[in-house]
């Protein structure tokens, strides 16, 4: 297991260097590397592996491989593989595939790390690779969006690094377990860095513009995989130290509603999907024990939806309501949307049912309300008009079909979800959301101000979030509401 774990980190980095020299085999080598990651992740999940490897005894640097790692690595592999297939017949240069596979390897490294130093190194590489993918078109708009993302990411990592230093100072170790014995300011700084990196709650105000203005395959990678870079260490900390579990529940619930509000009042398809990503991250946070399972469901569906959004007749939802798309495109949108809504017979249903099973009664009620909000959001896509004419280039289906198959097949990984009560509840929540869409939001053209998405406002919000986190850690009073 040790050798496999080292290979799954180093192989993508080696392939990234190799394909840049041998550009005629870039897509093939990158795809085979992703297939190896998928095999590795499947092996972990099917054999219920729980393995740790100490790298630096005195510094607490170690690897930890378990089911949570397996689900996140599988998400990384399936989404990256789908993006490679989606771009196979496009004119993407070797530079694009190099950054894509380096990003893939860095995410793999992050998903098996169990210390703050390793996470920091992986996050920095992820940030640089993601930035280079965002600016790949080299347009003025993409360069500005990329620089905005890089600046926000670097500020977040600076806060994170300061917190990491404080953890080491207090424990002489970088291990996650040392966080519980660290000063409140260390906890607040680390949490702020990770929340911002993951695009969570008000720290995620940078996310909608970045994901919406990137190329569709890049948006698929960002929403399907990269945002989970900030989520994963938080889940690890919550599972290792129960003291942080309730704190994540509070943040997760707030994130779920925050993203819904932004998505409901957006008229741009990619901004709707990006804001929905913020909301769905709340579902991962609110149930850390099954966060990996939900992350896979979200990654598959959101990658599917973002890649479809790139070939829609328009990005304006009002125009799409009066302009029919091809039936095949609509069916693809339908599958991804129903999965995220938690509709029976799609992976999202099993994931939502499992997440709700791990919540208290109060938390379950709040997340059920957010599920209605999710149905209201995706009703915008589900009830769009369609017709039989299909002028979409055939190459895009290479990436979309595997995702749709996975969304359906993975649904059967959790059979206990299919009880009459669970099915009836899911259908009822979706019906309420769809009804509210037709009664209220279908004709609504209101949009929220983007004032707080300005770079200077994002920096101000980060400072306010730091103060809030410090107060929560010191007083712990918001947490007691849900205990």
Protein Blocks (a to p, Z undefined) as FASTA:
>chain_A
ZZmmmmmmmmmmmmmmmmmmmmmlmmmmmmmmmmmmmmmmmmmmmnopacdddfblmnop
acdddfklmmmmmmmmmmmmmmmmmmmmmcbdfklmmmmmmmmmmmmmmmmgcbfklmmm
mmmmmmmmmmmmmmmnopaklmmmmmmmmmmmmmmmmmmmmmmmmmmmmnopabfklmmm
pcfklmmmmmmmmmmmnopajllmmmmmmmmmpcfklmmmmmmmmmmmmmmmmmmmmmmm
mklmmmmmmmmmmmmmmmmmmmmmpcbfklmmmmmmmmmmmmmmmmmmlmmmmmmmmmmm
mmmmmmmmmmgfbfbfklmmmoccdfklmmmmmmmmmmmnopghiaklmmmmmmmmmpcf
klmmmmmmmmmmmmmmmmmmmmpccdfbdcbdfklmmmmmmmmmmmmmmmmmmmmlmcfk
lmmmmmmmmmmmmmmmmmmmmmpccdcdfklmpmklmmmmmmmmmmmmmmmmmnommmmm
mZZ
